[in-house]
């Protein structure tokens, strides 16, 4: 899907090479959340240990608890990595809804 330049630029910055969490994991979390929100995506290479957290952030962020964060810390993620994973999941969910909305608007205009 063709995204507006501002959105594309934002994603480029989010997935840029600099970060505490590996770029591949940021991209995978964004894609996984976008797919769950209705966007067209190939299934991502999100590690199974991160999937429940990304799903929770993208679908019911208000249900994230200290226990969820502690599980990620025990899995070896730093606070900065957890933050970047959370942002990637939230952006992916929003992006998926945005793309699905654009798709529906295109269909309605036919």
C-alpha positions as CSV (number, residue, x, y, z in Angstrom):
1,X,0.0,0.0,0.0
2,X,1.2,3.5,-0.8
3,X,1.5,5.5,2.4
4,X,1.5,9.3,2.7
5,X,5.1,10.7,2.8
6,X,4.8,11.8,6.5
7,X,3.7,8.3,7.5
8,X,6.4,6.7,5.5
9,X,9.0,9.0,7.0
10,X,7.7,8.2,10.5
11,X,8.0,4.5,9.9
12,X,11.5,5.0,8.4
13,X,12.5,6.7,11.6
14,X,10.9,4.1,13.8
15,X,12.6,1.3,12.0
16,X,15.9,3.1,11.4
17,X,19.1,1.5,12.3
18,X,19.5,3.3,15.7
19,X,17.7,1.8,18.6
20,X,18.1,-0.4,21.6
21,X,15.9,-3.2,20.2
22,X,17.1,-4.9,17.0
23,X,15.7,-3.3,13.9
24,X,14.3,-6.7,12.7
25,X,12.3,-7.0,16.0
26,X,10.9,-3.4,15.6
27,X,9.8,-4.2,12.1
28,X,8.4,-7.6,13.0
29,X,6.4,-6.1,15.9
30,X,5.0,-3.3,13.7
31,X,4.0,-5.8,11.0
32,X,2.5,-8.3,13.4
33,X,0.4,-5.6,15.0
34,X,-0.7,-4.2,11.7
35,X,-1.7,-7.6,10.4
36,X,-3.8,-8.1,13.6
37,X,-5.5,-4.8,12.9
38,X,-6.5,-5.7,9.4
39,X,-3.7,-4.6,7.2
40,X,-2.3,-6.8,4.4
41,X,1.0,-8.2,5.7
42,X,3.0,-11.4,5.4
43,X,3.3,-13.1,8.8
44,X,6.2,-11.6,10.6
45,X,9.2,-13.2,12.2
46,X,8.2,-12.0,15.6
47,X,9.7,-14.4,18.3
48,X,6.9,-16.4,20.1
49,X,8.1,-15.0,23.4
50,X,7.1,-11.4,22.3
51,X,3.9,-12.3,20.5
52,X,1.5,-12.2,23.6
53,X,2.9,-8.8,24.6
54,X,2.6,-7.3,21.1
55,X,-0.9,-8.7,20.8
56,X,-1.9,-7.2,24.1
57,X,-0.5,-3.8,23.3
58,X,-2.1,-3.7,19.9
59,X,-5.5,-4.9,20.9
60,X,-6.0,-4.0,24.6
61,X,-3.1,-1.8,25.7
62,X,-5.0,-0.7,28.9
63,X,-4.6,-4.3,30.1
64,X,-0.8,-4.3,30.2
65,X,0.4,-4.9,33.7
66,X,3.6,-4.9,35.6
67,X,3.6,-8.7,35.3
68,X,3.7,-8.4,31.5
69,X,6.7,-6.0,31.7
70,X,8.4,-8.3,34.3
71,X,8.1,-11.2,31.9
72,X,9.8,-9.2,29.2
73,X,12.6,-8.2,31.6
74,X,13.0,-11.8,32.7
75,X,13.3,-12.7,29.0
76,X,16.3,-10.4,28.8
77,X,14.8,-7.1,27.5
78,X,15.9,-3.8,28.9
79,X,13.5,-1.0,29.8
80,X,14.6,0.8,26.6
81,X,14.0,-2.3,24.5
82,X,10.5,-2.8,26.1
83,X,9.7,0.8,25.3
84,X,10.7,0.4,21.7
85,X,8.7,-2.8,21.4
86,X,5.7,-1.1,22.9
87,X,5.9,1.8,20.4
88,X,6.4,-0.5,17.5
89,X,3.3,-2.5,18.5
90,X,1.2,0.6,19.1
91,X,2.2,2.2,15.8
92,X,1.6,-1.1,14.0
93,X,-1.9,-1.4,15.3
94,X,-2.7,2.2,14.3
95,X,-1.1,1.7,10.9
96,X,-3.1,-1.5,10.3
97,X,-6.4,0.3,11.1
98,X,-5.4,3.3,8.9
99,X,-4.5,1.0,6.0
100,X,-7.7,-1.0,6.4
101,X,-9.7,2.3,6.5
102,X,-8.1,3.5,3.3
103,X,-8.8,0.1,1.7
104,X,-12.5,0.4,2.6
105,X,-12.7,3.9,1.3
106,X,-11.2,2.9,-2.0
107,X,-13.7,0.0,-2.3
108,X,-16.6,2.4,-1.4
109,X,-15.6,4.9,-4.1
110,X,-15.7,2.2,-6.9
